[in-house]
């Protein structure tokens, strides 16, 4: 039996999906190094949520990286002149929403790859979800697979190990309700997480954006009360 | 005949290779948007060289992005405690050198992809060269091809256009001498470019690192004098 400690880099936004992904990685036996980005998003409360999640869970190291995606704008999340859509119907059936941030997951995964290479880690977890966010191209399995192939050609560690980077997406096929049930079972405290795209100045969720709506529906379908709202 | 203006994003470091790549893209008829990174490299002189190259050539827009790769270290270019190797023999035949920066080109291309998507551009030029820098995994054609495939799954613009991002690498198969001859023919002023990994405090090249050696050999084989040394 090998005594080698399995290690992973986990992308952690402070939201519900990534907190669950972190819990799943821990449950799989990985020692977790979490990575969070301050990328110019509307709400810095996301970063605070990530810190709280890290404090509450088993995390070996937490790195917060500053990158300025407002340099590009073009998304309601990084450009204050673009309004966050509210009360949309049939979220998953619509075209790519204006909350899409150009190449965001590509940039996040690239940084995760750099950090993983430095740490000698080959497993990277990202809480993308294709079911609820079908509008975001960089949340699909085919994107993640292509990134993994690229990563295994990009790095010195991959060349030296003949490519063994693995981008793990444990919640990619789950519904929001399934994610919440899984996380609850693993002890995730969802009161610490934040999902809203457009909170007020005190950090209170708007209850009307896509992300709030999906969260609300998820808790309802899971027959659970959202502890962040109490 | 189409009157549409062809546009491209060009990664520009301030070095000889990327300045030549910019000239080639311009010669191919592209209107060029240049992107440079201040990533914590030893020498900020590289950024100044990029500015000078931009001022001397036809560039529509120049974006300088601050990213902190010193957060990871692990490379002689971003960690001052690691020495830049000097006077190495058979540079191209050696293993991956300590000047390799983890996932650097992956991160650079990810940002270029984000900017290209915002600008509505589908052509990205990178001055990677597989001949002289065989030690860097992210300078190989197979890496660039894999990145291109990934880019065409990652972005909204790719989904809407059924994937037409093209990562162009015009100098990938050229020798350093061929690059210099091509650039000279296109009017590149190599006096403005900077190659040294470890310049002194006045920006003077060390003449001993891999990059200085390759540059010196390139000019010698091209039967040209390096104007940066006069």
Interface residues (C-beta under 8 A of the other chain):
Chain A: X63 X65 X66 X67 X68 X69 X71 X72 X73 X74 X96 X100 X102 X103 X104 X105 X106 X107 X110 X111 X113 X114 X115 X117 X118 X137 X138 X140 X142 X143 X146 X147 X149 X150 X151 X153 X154 X155 X156 X157 X158 X159 X160
Chain B: X63 X65 X66 X67 X68 X69 X71 X72 X73 X74 X96 X100 X102 X103 X104 X105 X106 X107 X110 X111 X113 X114 X115 X117 X118 X137 X138 X140 X142 X143 X146 X147 X149 X150 X151 X153 X154 X155 X156 X157 X158 X159 X160
